[in-house]
C-alpha cells in the first residue's frame, strides 16, 4: 500500500494504526476507532482517501448503534429482501419519492422512520399488508415482483419452526460453518451467549451451561449431537437453515464464527479452560473429575464485562483482539 507523503515528497509504503476517537454528533458523544495511515519512512501522518471513507462509515455506524437506528447496509438488504426499488418503497410508506434514496446515500433517518424500516425488515407479513394496501402507488411490474418474492419468503418462514432460541443458534452456527464438531459448537454457543449479553444487554437464550471436563457444555445440545462424537456434524445442511433470529442476533453469531470458529474444538476448549467462569466453577475438582455444576450467568456477565473494558471494545468486531490473545496465551501455557 502506497500513498504520497508530504514530508518525504514521494509515494511511500504506509502503515495503519487504530486510535480511539470521541465525536459529538447531533448532541450525542460517540466513541469509534479511527484508522490513521503513517509513512513507513518518516512516521508522518498520510492522507488516504479510502481510510477517510472507512472512518466516516465507522463513525456513522457507531452513532446509529448508540441511537438504535437502522444502518445503510440494513436498508439495502431490506430492498433486496423484498425485491423492490427505493422509489416504490418510499411511495408504499407514504414518504417523498426520494426519501429512501437519501437514506441509502447516507442521510440519517429519524427514529420514527428507522423504526418503520426495522419493522418491515422483521415482518414479511407486515410488508405484504403494506404492499397490498398501496398497490395503486407502484407499477404493476414492481408490485408483482415484490408480491411473489414476499409470498415465497413467508411460506419458507412458516414452514420453518424451531422450538427454542438455543436451537436457532445451533442451526445458524452449523449452517454458516464449513465444518464443525459438537465440541466446537458448544464453545461457539458459549461465546455467543457471553458476547450477546455484553453487547446487546441480554443473554441470547435461557439455558445454563455446565462446567464439564472439556469446558462449558449445554447439556441438551450435548445429547442432541453426541452421536457425532469428535467428528464434524455432517447431516443434511438444509435442515439447519431453519432459525428464528433477529439481525442483531445473527450479527453477534457471525462475528463469533469469524473470530472463534476458525479454531478447532480442542483449541476452543483450552481457551475456555483459562477463563475464570469455567475455572472458578470447577474449583476443588481434578482435571478428570466429572461435574454438572452450572456456570452461573452472573459469573459469565461479570467476566466478559471485564473483557469488554480491558480490550476497550466498542463494536462486536472488537472481540477479534480477545480471540487472538486467548490463542496466544494457550500456546504459552
Secondary structure by P-SEA (a helix, b strand, c coil): cbbbbcccccbbbbbbbbbbbbbbcccbbbbbbbbbbbbcccccbbbbaaaaaaaaaaaaaaaaaaaccccaaaaaaaaaaacccaaaaaaaaccccaaaaaaaacccccaaaaaaaaaaaacaaaaaaaaaaacccccaaaaaaaaaaaaaaaaaaaacccccaaaaaaaaaaaacccccaaaaaaaaaaaaaaaaacccccccccccccccccccaaaaaaaccccccccccccccccccccccaaaaaaaaaaaaccccccaaaaaaaaaacaaaaaaaccccccccccccccaaaaaaaaaaaaaaacccccccaaaaaaaaaaaaaac
